[in-house]
C-alpha cells in the first residue's frame, strides 16, 4: 500500500507511566520538564508572537503578551481531511488564562484573563496526537518555524492530549472571553 506524503496519526491510549516515588500518574514523556520554574499555575510570556501565526494580534490584545499556554486545557481537536481544493487542517479549541501574583479571599491566585482560543493548523503535513481524554491540560504549547518554512506546533502535556502538528501556518480564528467556571489555582 502506498503512503501519502501527508499523514495524520491520531491515537487514544490510556496507558500512563507511573512515578515510582509516589505512584501518581506521570506525563507520557519527559519533555514536561520544561514547566515554568517556581510556579505551576502561571503562564510564562513573551512580548512577540512566534513566526507563522496569523492574526496573533487577537491573542496579544487579550493577554497583552504572547502566552505559553501553561495549564491551558484543550477542549476539542477537530481533524478536517480537506477537499481536492483545500488541504487538511486541525482546529484546536483551547481554554487559556493568565494569573497575577495576587491571592483572592480563598487563597487562590486571581485570574486576570480567561479566554477560549480557536487555533487552526492549516495545510497539515503530519501530526501525531496522543491520549485525548476528558481533560487535556497542557504544560505549554510551542510554535517552532522549520527550515522548510513550516510551523511545528508542540503540545506539551500535564495530563491528557499531547503531540505535535506540522503545518504551513497557524491561524488564530477567534479569542472569546470565557467566564464559565474558571479553574481555581491554589497557591
Secondary structure, 3 states (H helix, E strand, C coil): CCCCCCEEEECCCCCCEECCCCCCEECCCHHHHHCCCCCCCCCCEECCCCCCEECHHHHHHHHCCEECCCCCEEEEEEEECCCCCCCCEEEEEEEEEEEEEEECCCCEEEEEEEEEEEEEEECCCEEEEECCCCCCEEEEEEEEECCCCCEEEEEEEEECCEEEEEECEEEEEEEEECCCCCCCEEC
